[in-house]
Amino acid sequence: MSSTACARSRPATSRLIITLLLRMGYGQGREEMSQALGGAGDGGVDGVVHQDPLGLDRVYIQAKRYKEGNSVGPDAINSFIGALNIKRANKGLFVTASSFTKQAKDHAERSTTHVVLIDGDQLAGLMVRHAVGVVVRDTIEIKAIDEGFFGE
């Protein structure tokens, strides 16, 4: 993928993750409590969701779109943790469409900064559960006799 195509896809990925977090109740579910930052000069983070109206409590986001078979390694996690430290953040969310290596998971787990990792399978499940980026194609309605209607 060219760097231009990658730059265009990053904000879309950040918006997806931010929309998902807002639907999950982060940022009080209000769009104005979030910001997509991806691109040059983003300081190593792709987005942020403010937990309170004053922005005192923030969740920083890193989103990586890797091809299937490519996993996020410890270097990417360490870079994100470093970016969180520069922002004096105490929590972050690292999301990938692929997976994380065992070493990446270990680095996140051992960090003094709380970093939650969400892989592609978890992301897909959350997207379905919170109706983000998915559509309902068909609905099946199953009828049963209402015994109370005929009761005496």
C-alpha positions as CSV (number, residue, x, y, z in Angstrom):
1,M,0.0,0.0,0.0
2,S,1.4,3.4,-0.9
3,S,2.0,5.9,1.9
4,T,-0.8,8.1,0.4
5,A,-3.3,5.3,0.5
6,C,-2.2,4.4,4.0
7,A,-2.6,8.0,5.2
8,R,-6.1,8.1,3.8
9,S,-7.1,4.8,5.5
10,R,-5.7,5.7,8.9
11,P,-8.3,8.4,9.7
12,A,-11.1,6.1,8.5
13,T,-9.8,3.4,10.9
14,S,-9.5,5.9,13.7
15,R,-13.1,7.0,13.1
16,L,-14.3,3.4,13.2
17,I,-12.6,2.8,16.6
18,I,-13.8,6.1,18.0
19,T,-17.4,5.4,16.8
20,L,-17.2,2.0,18.4
21,L,-15.9,3.4,21.7
22,L,-18.7,6.1,21.7
23,R,-21.3,3.4,21.1
24,M,-19.8,1.4,24.0
25,G,-20.5,4.5,26.3
26,Y,-17.0,6.0,26.4
27,G,-17.0,9.8,26.1
28,Q,-20.6,9.7,27.4
29,G,-21.5,8.6,23.9
30,R,-21.1,12.1,22.5
31,E,-19.1,12.7,19.3
32,E,-17.8,16.1,20.5
33,M,-15.9,14.2,23.2
34,S,-13.6,12.5,20.7
35,Q,-11.0,13.4,18.1
36,A,-9.3,11.5,15.3
37,L,-5.6,12.4,15.2
38,G,-4.1,10.0,12.7
39,G,-1.5,11.3,10.2
40,A,1.7,13.3,10.3
41,G,2.4,14.9,13.6
42,D,-0.1,12.7,15.5
43,G,2.4,12.1,18.3
44,G,2.1,8.3,18.0
45,V,-1.6,8.2,18.6
46,D,-4.5,8.0,16.2
47,G,-7.3,9.3,18.3
48,V,-8.5,10.3,21.8
49,V,-11.8,10.0,23.6
50,H,-12.4,12.3,26.6
51,Q,-14.2,10.6,29.4
52,D,-15.3,13.8,31.0
53,P,-16.4,17.2,29.6
54,L,-13.2,18.9,30.8
55,G,-10.9,16.4,29.2
56,L,-9.2,15.4,32.5
57,D,-9.6,11.7,31.8
58,R,-8.6,10.5,28.3
59,V,-8.3,7.2,26.4
60,Y,-5.7,7.4,23.7
61,I,-6.1,5.1,20.7
62,Q,-3.7,3.5,18.3
63,A,-5.2,1.6,15.3
64,K,-3.2,-0.6,12.9
65,R,-4.6,-2.2,9.8
66,Y,-2.2,-5.1,9.1
67,K,-2.8,-7.7,6.4
68,E,-3.9,-11.2,7.6
69,G,-0.9,-13.1,8.7
70,N,1.0,-10.0,9.9
71,S,1.0,-9.5,13.6
72,V,1.7,-6.5,15.7
73,G,5.0,-6.9,17.6
74,P,6.5,-5.5,20.7
75,D,8.1,-2.6,19.0
76,A,4.7,-1.1,18.0
77,I,3.5,-1.6,21.5
78,N,6.6,0.0,23.0
79,S,6.2,3.0,20.6
80,F,2.6,3.5,21.7
81,I,3.5,3.2,25.4
82,G,6.2,5.9,24.8
83,A,3.7,8.1,23.0
84,L,1.3,7.7,26.0
85,N,4.1,8.6,28.4
86,I,4.9,11.8,26.5
87,K,1.2,12.7,26.7
88,R,1.2,11.8,30.4
89,A,-1.6,9.4,29.7
90,N,-2.3,6.5,32.1
91,K,-4.3,4.4,29.6
92,G,-4.5,3.5,26.0
93,L,-6.2,1.2,23.6
94,F,-4.3,-0.5,20.8
95,V,-6.5,-2.0,18.1
96,T,-5.5,-4.1,15.1
97,A,-7.4,-5.9,12.4
98,S,-4.9,-8.7,12.6
99,S,-3.3,-10.1,15.8
100,F,-0.7,-9.5,18.4
101,T,2.5,-11.5,19.0
102,K,3.0,-13.1,22.4
103,Q,5.8,-10.7,23.0
104,A,3.6,-7.7,22.2
105,K,1.0,-9.0,24.7
106,D,3.7,-9.4,27.3
107,H,5.0,-5.9,26.8
108,A,1.4,-4.4,27.2
109,E,0.8,-6.5,30.3
110,R,4.0,-5.5,32.0
111,S,3.7,-1.8,31.2
112,T,2.9,0.6,34.1
113,T,0.6,2.4,31.6
114,H,-2.7,0.5,31.3
115,V,-2.8,-0.7,27.6
116,V,-5.7,-2.7,26.4
117,L,-5.1,-4.8,23.2
118,I,-8.0,-5.6,20.8
119,D,-7.3,-8.0,17.9
120,G,-9.3,-8.5,14.8
121,D,-11.5,-11.2,16.2
122,Q,-12.4,-9.1,19.3
123,L,-12.9,-6.0,17.1
124,A,-15.3,-7.9,14.8
125,G,-17.3,-9.1,17.8
126,L,-17.5,-5.6,19.3
127,M,-18.5,-4.1,16.0
128,V,-21.4,-6.6,15.6
129,R,-22.5,-6.3,19.3
130,H,-22.6,-2.5,19.1
131,A,-23.8,-2.2,15.5
132,V,-20.8,-0.3,14.1
133,G,-19.8,-0.8,10.5
134,V,-22.3,-3.6,10.1
135,V,-25.8,-3.8,8.6
136,V,-28.7,-6.2,9.3
137,R,-29.3,-8.2,6.1
138,D,-32.2,-10.3,7.3
139,T,-34.3,-10.7,10.4
140,I,-36.2,-13.9,11.2
141,E,-39.3,-13.6,13.4
142,I,-40.5,-16.8,15.2
143,K,-44.1,-16.8,16.4
144,A,-45.4,-18.8,19.4
145,I,-48.9,-19.2,20.8
146,D,-49.7,-16.6,23.5
147,E,-51.2,-18.9,26.2
148,G,-52.3,-15.9,28.2
149,F,-54.5,-14.7,25.3
150,F,-56.6,-17.8,25.4
151,G,-56.5,-18.3,29.2
152,E,-59.7,-18.4,31.2
